[in-house]
Amino acid sequence: MIRPVLKMGDPRLYRVAQEVAHLRDPDVMAIIADMHETMANASGVGLAAPQIGVDLRIMVIGFETNPRYPDAPPVPMTTLVNPWFEPLSQGSEGGWEGCLSIPGMRGWVPRATHIRYGGTQEDGAPLVREARGFHARVFQHEFDHLNGILYPQRIVDFTRFGFVEVLFPDSSLSVLE
């Protein structure tokens, strides 16, 4: 089922999500299925459960190609329950981010460029993976949602935050967001 995506300002987006206690709960499985369907319907590259009003530590990421990020390399389709991550790089690198909860806007956000992350997959198997670049950025963005953080809270220079059609007037992105 496609669920509505909460928009910035909704207080549910600013809460720290609760750990999932019982992965095999049919309600949890239904939430995960809804998250995949909702993300695909919105042309998202990731989605966290709080974005659909579910206060649980669940996230989905992944795509082969994506019209919202046409130049981005693929990210493997991944579902993680109770995820964790650690930065493996010393510094950070800025990059443009958008969010299904903040439609029509983009911001330049610093993120760790190399991370290790993990959690439990929907089949109950553990996953540990290293990621760099856009893959690492997508993971960190969704992980932030689980901690009640939206990407504008990470922006350092607000001259690099705005509406897509203003920031990228000659881009096809302006019709997508």
Phi, psi and omega per residue, in radians:
M1 nan 2.322 3.073
I2 -1.376 2.203 -3.125
R3 -1.864 2.675 3.052
P4 -1.174 2.481 3.099
V5 -1.645 2.201 3.122
L6 -1.132 2.567 3.141
K7 -1.825 2.670 3.106
M8 -0.869 2.337 -3.064
G9 1.952 -0.467 3.084
D10 -1.199 2.163 -3.061
P11 -1.063 -0.388 3.139
R12 -1.158 -0.373 3.134
L13 -1.346 -0.234 -3.051
Y14 -1.832 0.181 3.123
R15 -1.677 2.665 2.991
V16 -1.396 2.156 -3.090
A17 -1.240 2.676 -3.112
Q18 -1.516 2.569 3.073
E19 -1.110 2.579 3.051
V20 -1.441 2.150 -3.109
A21 -1.549 -0.607 -3.038
H22 -2.309 1.635 -3.098
L23 -1.046 -0.638 -3.077
R24 -1.362 -0.005 3.078
D25 -1.018 2.223 -3.140
P26 -0.978 -0.545 3.104
D27 -1.149 -0.672 3.115
V28 -1.153 -0.762 3.119
M29 -1.072 -0.686 3.123
A30 -1.166 -0.678 3.091
I31 -1.075 -0.793 -3.139
I32 -1.071 -0.785 3.109
A33 -1.062 -0.754 3.115
D34 -1.109 -0.658 3.138
M35 -1.113 -0.767 3.113
H36 -1.076 -0.771 -3.121
E37 -1.169 -0.726 3.134
T38 -1.139 -0.776 3.132
M39 -1.080 -0.802 -3.139
A40 -1.102 -0.751 -3.133
N41 -1.076 -0.583 -3.098
A42 -1.634 0.099 -3.063
S43 0.977 0.693 3.119
G44 -1.471 2.820 3.039
V45 -1.846 -0.142 3.104
G46 -2.929 2.782 3.103
L47 -2.716 2.387 3.076
A48 -1.921 2.550 -3.096
A49 -0.917 -0.690 3.120
P50 -1.029 -0.430 3.135
Q51 -1.194 -0.327 3.059
I52 -1.917 0.329 3.051
G53 1.432 0.279 3.140
V54 -1.849 2.092 -3.039
D55 -1.510 1.004 3.141
L56 -2.321 2.677 -3.123
R57 -1.472 1.310 3.104
I58 -2.285 2.397 3.068
M59 -2.495 2.623 3.021
V60 -2.204 2.446 3.079
I61 -2.442 2.773 2.975
G62 2.290 2.623 3.100
F63 -3.018 2.754 2.977
E64 -1.577 -0.967 3.029
T65 -2.380 2.730 -3.098
N66 -2.588 2.224 -3.121
P67 -1.166 -0.394 3.122
R68 -1.362 -0.396 3.120
Y69 -2.369 1.209 -2.985
P70 -1.098 -0.424 -3.110
D71 -1.710 0.022 -3.074
A72 -1.385 2.455 3.063
P73 -1.239 2.728 -3.139
P74 -1.040 2.647 3.042
V75 -2.151 2.290 -3.107
P76 -1.083 2.421 3.088
M77 -1.100 2.149 -3.034
T78 -2.493 2.350 2.972
T79 -1.992 2.257 3.114
L80 -2.249 2.337 3.059
V81 -1.945 2.344 -3.106
N82 0.901 0.944 -3.091
P83 -1.274 2.856 3.067
W84 -2.484 2.866 3.011
F85 -2.749 2.782 3.048
E86 -2.431 2.370 3.067
P87 -1.255 2.453 3.087
L88 -1.919 -0.209 3.106
S89 -1.757 2.634 -3.136
Q90 -1.265 -0.842 -3.048
G91 -1.742 -2.952 3.107
S92 -2.275 2.933 3.120
E93 -2.384 2.413 3.119
G94 -1.416 2.678 3.074
G95 -2.842 2.724 3.128
W96 -1.301 2.353 3.073
E97 -2.276 2.575 2.981
G98 -2.198 3.127 -3.098
C99 -2.748 2.406 3.095
L100 -1.095 -0.405 3.104
S101 -1.497 -0.104 3.131
I102 -2.350 1.146 -3.017
P103 -1.110 2.503 3.049
G104 1.456 0.060 -3.098
M105 -2.212 2.731 3.037
R106 -2.446 2.681 3.092
G107 -2.529 2.666 3.129
W108 -1.560 1.966 -2.977
V109 -2.109 2.250 3.039
P110 -1.353 2.385 3.104
R111 -2.507 2.719 3.002
A112 -1.069 2.432 -3.081
T113 -1.550 -0.329 -3.106
H114 -2.434 2.119 -3.088
I115 -2.343 2.831 2.906
R116 -2.042 2.338 3.108
Y117 -2.422 2.875 3.117
G118 -2.929 -3.066 -3.116
G119 2.797 -2.849 3.127
T120 -1.847 2.286 3.083
Q121 -1.367 2.913 -3.055
E122 -1.136 -0.350 3.081
D123 -1.506 0.032 3.114
G124 1.636 -0.132 -3.129
A125 -1.369 2.487 3.071
P126 -1.289 2.662 3.080
L127 -2.347 2.334 2.966
V128 -2.312 2.281 -3.061
R129 -2.565 2.603 2.968
E130 -1.772 2.568 3.130
A131 -2.503 2.641 3.095
R132 -2.308 2.888 2.988
G133 1.036 -2.377 -3.060
F134 -1.093 -0.664 3.092
H135 -0.993 -0.835 3.113
A136 -1.097 -0.684 3.128
R137 -1.091 -0.824 -3.129
V138 -1.053 -0.808 3.134
F139 -1.019 -0.863 -3.080
Q140 -1.095 -0.655 3.113
H141 -1.057 -0.852 -3.130
E142 -1.203 -0.656 3.100
F143 -1.060 -0.693 3.082
D144 -0.999 -0.709 3.128
H145 -1.004 -0.613 -3.136
L146 -1.201 -0.314 3.127
N147 -1.891 0.272 3.072
G148 1.298 0.434 -3.107
I149 -1.987 2.237 3.032
L150 -1.793 2.625 -3.002
Y151 -0.965 -0.564 3.101
P152 -1.032 -0.433 3.104
Q153 -1.217 -0.244 3.121
R154 -1.747 -0.139 -3.092
I155 -1.235 2.322 3.140
V156 -1.669 -0.663 -3.067
D157 -2.068 1.784 -3.067
F158 -1.284 -0.020 2.960
T159 -1.313 -0.170 3.113
R160 -1.957 0.731 3.090
F161 -2.495 2.234 3.131
G162 3.106 -2.971 -3.137
F163 -1.331 2.456 -3.074
V164 -0.970 -0.789 -3.073
E165 -1.171 -0.360 3.084
V166 -1.533 -0.771 -3.136
L167 -1.195 -0.627 -3.054
F168 -2.283 1.160 -3.013
P169 -1.101 -0.457 -3.104
D170 -1.738 0.189 -3.044
S171 -1.725 2.640 3.035
S172 -1.240 -0.220 3.116
L173 -1.064 -0.510 -3.053
S174 -1.119 -0.372 3.121
V175 -1.598 -0.163 -3.068
L176 -1.641 -0.482 -2.985
E177 -1.765 nan nan
